[in-house]
Amino acid sequence: MHKVGIIGTGDISAAYLRAARDLKLFEVAAITDLDTLRASARGEEFGVAVLDLPDLLNRSDLSAIVNLTPPAAHAGVSLDILRAGHHAYSEKPLAVTLEDARTLLAEAQLRGLRLGCAPDTFLGAGLQTVREAIDSGLIGRPVAATAFFMGSGPEAWHPNPAFFYQPGAGPLFDMGPYYLTALVNLLGPVVRVSGSAVRAFSERVAGHESRLGECIAVDTPTHVTAQLEFGAGMVGTFIASFDVPGSELPRIEIYGTSATISVPDPNTFGGPVRIRRLGSRTWEELPITRPYAENSRGIGLADLLSAADRGAPHRASGELAGHVLEIMHRTLESAEVGRPLAVESRPERPAALPPTPEWLEAGQLEGARA
């Protein structure tokens, strides 16, 4: 079993450590964090060694290192991982700037190493069941898509919400990777975007007890609309908002010539998956045909490790994450200049996940279906 390290022991680290423990697809051998108390607590919780950063980077028995640092640090830390000779897998986004993302991709290629990035929810049971339905022709020829992340913002409940309202965050960069990665997985890469963006408020007021009443400056758009043109000819609309008190819009819908398919929340791994056929007045729920319906953060890393062993492309790739990052940047740039902009990157559409993923050994499938 491959051994990996983790840099960054915030909330999301628990999901990776839990997946490593429960799914047994890789072993977390060591973790580190600038906050030594937090790292020690996490290490004790999961029975994992806690090291200083240089010691972790220098461990020769690690196949990959997972970068769970704050987004502003993603590029620098991932570059350190690659230069230390390890495959790098990062939480989203791959980097904050397109220049940094390109630097990472070039470094990985130069060194013959793998670069991967979350989200890997598109590999979960729900979205892969949708992928199978589309690829098999169940909805006919895909024509269009809509995707909506509609919320009122995290300041009412999050203990440290200020980051969400700074450049490089907002609803687009915070939640956009889940929705856009799902759309690219289902429909292929985007070739052109047209964006519009506004801010409903110049300040927000924190509601968490630790910061109750604290004013938060809003320095990034909080309601963003993107018109997407896909290389395969489909069109789509994506809206990401922190300015909506309530909404009844779907998460994602794909419209085909024979049916509409309702896609589950792309921030989760499971279903439901529903379809409404042309001429029908009712929705029917499709059976889930792929594994990993529960929270399985880390299956993208498992796929990266397995693909590296087999010499095959991995699915949650740096190229895919870089493409999604470019879509988001071009959306805001388009909003500023008032015209559509081309998206230059052209990643391969990730291969669909088979019913028995390549990284599973005999006897593991039932656990994966949990």
C-alpha positions in Angstrom: 0.0 0.0 0.0 1.3 3.5 -0.9 2.4 5.7 1.9 1.5 9.4 1.8 2.1 12.5 3.9 -0.2 15.4 4.6 0.7 19.1 4.9 -2.0 21.0 6.7 -4.2 19.6 9.5 -7.3 21.9 9.3 -10.8 20.6 9.2 -10.5 18.9 5.7 -7.6 16.8 6.9 -9.9 14.7 9.0 -11.8 13.7 5.9 -8.7 12.5 4.2 -7.4 10.7 7.3 -10.8 9.1 7.8 -10.9 7.9 4.2 -7.4 6.5 4.5 -8.5 4.6 7.6 -11.8 3.3 6.3 -11.2 2.8 2.6 -7.7 1.4 3.0 -6.6 2.8 -0.4 -3.4 4.4 0.9 -1.7 4.9 4.3 -1.1 8.3 5.8 2.4 7.9 7.3 3.0 11.4 8.6 1.4 14.8 8.9 2.6 18.3 9.6 1.3 21.8 10.2 2.7 25.2 11.1 0.2 25.0 14.1 2.0 22.3 16.0 -0.7 22.0 18.6 -3.3 21.4 15.9 -1.1 18.9 14.2 -0.4 17.0 17.4 -4.1 16.8 18.2 -4.9 15.4 14.7 -2.0 13.0 15.0 -3.2 11.7 18.3 -6.8 11.4 17.0 -5.8 9.2 14.1 -2.6 7.6 15.4 -0.3 9.2 12.8 3.2 10.5 13.2 3.7 14.3 13.4 6.9 15.7 11.8 8.4 19.0 11.0 7.9 20.1 7.3 11.5 19.4 6.2 11.5 16.0 7.7 8.2 15.1 6.0 9.4 16.4 2.6 12.6 14.4 3.0 10.9 11.1 3.7 11.9 8.7 0.9 9.1 6.2 1.6 6.3 8.6 0.7 4.8 8.1 -2.8 2.8 11.4 -2.6 2.2 14.3 -0.3 -1.3 15.9 0.1 -1.4 19.7 0.2 -4.2 20.9 2.5 -2.8 24.3 3.3 -4.9 27.5 2.7 -5.4 28.4 -1.0 -2.8 31.2 -1.0 -0.2 28.7 -0.1 -1.2 25.9 -2.5 1.2 26.8 -5.3 4.3 27.3 -3.1 3.7 24.1 -1.1 2.9 22.0 -4.1 6.1 23.2 -5.8 8.1 22.2 -2.7 6.5 18.7 -2.8 7.4 18.2 -6.5 10.9 19.5 -5.9 11.3 17.0 -3.1 10.6 14.2 -5.6 7.0 13.3 -4.6 3.8 13.2 -6.5 1.7 16.2 -5.3 -2.1 16.2 -4.7 -3.7 19.5 -3.6 -7.0 20.6 -2.2 -8.8 23.0 -4.6 -7.9 25.3 -6.1 -4.7 24.2 -7.8 -3.3 27.7 -7.3 -4.7 31.2 -7.0 -3.2 32.6 -10.2 -3.0 31.1 -13.7 0.7 31.7 -13.8 1.3 29.7 -10.7 -0.8 26.9 -12.0 1.2 26.8 -15.2 4.4 26.7 -13.2 3.2 23.7 -11.3 2.2 21.8 -14.4 5.5 22.5 -16.0 7.4 21.4 -12.9 5.5 18.1 -12.7 6.1 17.4 -16.3 9.8 18.3 -16.0 10.3 15.9 -13.1 8.1 13.1 -14.5 5.8 13.4 -11.4 2.0 13.4 -11.0 0.1 16.5 -10.1 -3.4 16.1 -8.9 -6.1 18.3 -7.4 -9.4 18.1 -5.7 -12.3 18.1 -6.0 -12.6 14.3 -6.5 -16.4 14.3 -5.8 -16.9 13.9 -9.6 -15.5 10.4 -9.1 -18.2 9.6 -6.6 -21.2 7.3 -7.1 -23.7 10.0 -8.0 -21.8 11.9 -10.6 -20.3 8.8 -12.2 -23.8 7.3 -12.5 -24.8 10.5 -14.3 -21.7 10.2 -16.5 -22.7 6.6 -17.4 -26.2 7.7 -18.3 -25.0 10.5 -20.6 -22.3 8.4 -22.3 -24.8 5.6 -22.9 -27.2 7.9 -24.7 -29.9 7.8 -22.1 -30.7 11.5 -22.5 -30.0 11.6 -26.2 -27.6 14.2 -27.4 -26.6 16.6 -24.7 -27.6 20.2 -25.7 -27.3 22.4 -22.6 -26.7 22.6 -18.9 -27.5 24.8 -15.9 -25.7 24.8 -12.6 -26.5 26.9 -9.5 -24.8 27.4 -6.2 -27.1 29.7 -4.3 -26.5 30.7 -0.8 -26.4 33.7 1.6 -22.7 33.4 2.5 -20.8 31.7 5.4 -20.5 34.6 7.8 -23.4 33.5 9.9 -21.8 30.2 10.9 -18.1 30.1 9.9 -15.6 30.9 12.7 -13.2 32.6 10.3 -15.4 34.0 7.4 -13.2 37.0 6.3 -11.3 34.9 3.7 -14.4 34.1 1.8 -14.8 37.8 0.8 -11.3 38.4 -0.5 -9.9 38.1 -4.0 -9.3 34.5 -4.9 -12.3 33.4 -2.9 -16.0 34.4 -3.1 -18.6 32.0 -4.2 -16.9 31.4 -7.6 -13.5 30.3 -6.3 -14.8 28.7 -3.2 -17.6 26.5 -4.7 -17.1 26.9 -8.4 -14.5 24.1 -8.6 -17.1 21.5 -7.5 -19.7 22.6 -10.1 -17.3 23.3 -13.0 -15.3 20.1 -12.5 -18.6 18.2 -12.6 -19.6 19.9 -15.8 -16.3 19.3 -17.5 -16.4 15.7 -16.5 -19.9 15.3 -18.0 -19.6 17.5 -21.1 -15.9 18.1 -21.8 -13.8 21.2 -21.7 -15.1 24.8 -22.0 -13.8 26.9 -24.9 -15.4 30.3 -24.2 -17.0 32.1 -21.3 -19.0 35.3 -20.8 -19.3 36.6 -17.3 -21.1 39.1 -15.2 -20.4 39.8 -11.5 -21.8 42.1 -8.7 -21.6 42.6 -5.0 -24.8 43.0 -3.0 -23.0 44.4 0.1 -19.7 46.2 0.8 -19.6 44.7 4.3 -20.8 41.6 6.0 -21.4 41.0 9.7 -20.0 37.9 11.4 -22.5 35.7 13.3 -20.3 33.1 14.8 -20.0 33.5 18.6 -16.2 33.9 18.3 -16.5 36.9 16.1 -20.1 38.1 16.7 -20.8 41.5 15.2 -17.4 41.8 13.5 -17.6 43.7 10.2 -16.0 42.0 7.2 -15.0 43.9 4.1 -16.2 42.5 0.8 -13.5 42.8 -1.7 -14.6 40.3 -4.4 -17.8 39.7 -6.4 -20.4 37.8 -4.5 -22.9 37.0 -7.3 -21.3 35.7 -10.5 -23.0 34.4 -13.7 -21.0 32.5 -16.4 -22.3 31.6 -19.8 -20.2 28.6 -20.9 -19.6 27.3 -24.4 -18.3 23.7 -24.5 -16.0 22.4 -27.2 -18.4 19.6 -28.0 -21.1 22.2 -28.9 -23.2 22.4 -25.7 -23.9 25.6 -23.9 -24.3 26.2 -20.1 -25.2 28.7 -17.5 -23.5 28.7 -14.1 -24.4 31.0 -11.2 -22.5 31.2 -7.9 -23.8 33.4 -5.2 -23.4 34.4 -1.6 -26.3 37.0 -2.1 -29.3 34.7 -2.1 -31.5 34.4 1.0 -33.2 31.3 -0.4 -33.6 29.4 -3.7 -35.5 26.4 -5.2 -33.2 26.1 -8.2 -31.6 22.7 -8.9 -27.9 22.0 -8.3 -27.1 20.9 -11.9 -29.4 19.8 -14.8 -28.2 18.5 -18.2 -30.7 18.8 -21.0 -30.6 16.2 -23.8 -32.7 15.7 -26.9 -34.5 12.7 -25.2 -34.5 13.6 -21.5 -33.3 15.9 -18.7 -31.1 14.5 -16.0 -31.0 16.0 -12.5 -27.4 15.8 -11.1 -26.8 15.5 -7.4 -24.9 18.1 -5.3 -21.4 18.1 -6.7 -20.0 18.8 -3.2 -21.1 15.3 -2.2 -20.3 11.8 -3.5 -23.8 10.2 -3.6 -27.1 10.6 -5.3 -29.9 11.0 -5.9 -29.9 10.9 -9.7 -33.2 11.6 -11.4 -34.3 11.6 -15.0 -37.4 13.0 -16.8 -37.9 11.7 -20.3 -39.3 13.6 -23.2 -43.1 13.5 -23.1 -43.2 12.3 -19.4 -44.8 14.4 -16.6 -42.9 12.6 -13.9 -39.3 12.2 -12.7 -37.8 8.7 -12.1 -34.8 7.9 -9.9 -32.0 6.0 -11.5 -30.2 3.3 -9.6 -26.7 4.2 -8.5 -24.3 2.1 -10.5 -20.9 3.2 -9.2 -19.1 2.9 -5.8 -18.3 5.6 -3.3 -21.7 7.1 -2.3 -20.4 8.3 1.1 -17.8 10.9 1.9 -14.7 9.5 0.2 -12.3 12.4 0.0 -9.0 10.9 -1.3 -10.3 8.6 -4.1 -8.7 11.1 -6.5 -5.4 10.5 -4.8 -5.9 6.8 -4.9 -6.6 7.0 -8.6 -3.4 9.1 -9.1 -1.3 6.5 -7.3 -2.8 3.7 -9.2 -2.5 5.5 -12.5 1.2 6.2 -11.8 1.8 2.5 -11.2 0.0 1.6 -14.4 1.4 4.4 -16.6 -2.1 5.7 -17.3 -3.6 9.2 -17.0 -5.1 10.0 -13.6 -8.6 11.6 -13.5 -8.4 14.4 -10.9 -5.4 15.9 -12.7 -3.6 19.1 -12.5 -4.6 19.8 -16.1 -8.3 19.5 -15.2 -7.9 21.7 -12.2 -5.9 24.2 -14.2 -8.7 24.3 -16.8 -11.3 25.0 -14.1 -9.1 27.7 -12.6 -8.8 29.3 -16.0 -12.6 29.2 -16.5 -13.1 31.1 -13.2 -10.5 33.7 -14.0 -11.8 34.2 -17.5 -15.3 34.6 -16.1 -14.3 37.5 -13.9 -12.1 39.0 -16.6 -15.1 38.9 -19.0 -17.2 40.7 -16.5 -14.7 43.4 -16.3 -14.2 43.9 -20.0 -17.8 43.3 -21.0 -17.2 40.7 -23.7 -16.8 36.9 -24.1 -13.3 35.5 -23.6 -11.6 32.3 -24.9 -10.5 29.6 -22.6 -7.1 28.4 -23.9 -6.5 25.2 -21.9 -7.8 22.0 -23.4 -7.6 19.1 -20.9 -8.7 15.6 -21.9 -12.1 14.7 -20.5 -11.4 12.4 -17.6 -12.0 8.7 -18.3 -15.2 7.4 -16.8 -14.8 5.4 -13.6 -15.6 1.7 -14.2 -17.9 -0.2 -11.8 -14.8 -1.7 -10.2 -12.2 1.1 -10.1 -8.6 0.2 -11.1 -7.2 0.8 -7.7 -9.4 -1.6 -5.9 -8.2 -5.1 -5.1 -10.4 -8.2 -5.0 -12.7 -8.0 -2.0 -12.7 -4.3 -1.5 -15.7 -3.3 -3.7 -18.4 -3.8 -1.0 -16.5 -1.5 1.3 -16.3 1.1 -1.5 -20.1 0.9 -2.0 -20.7 2.0 1.6 
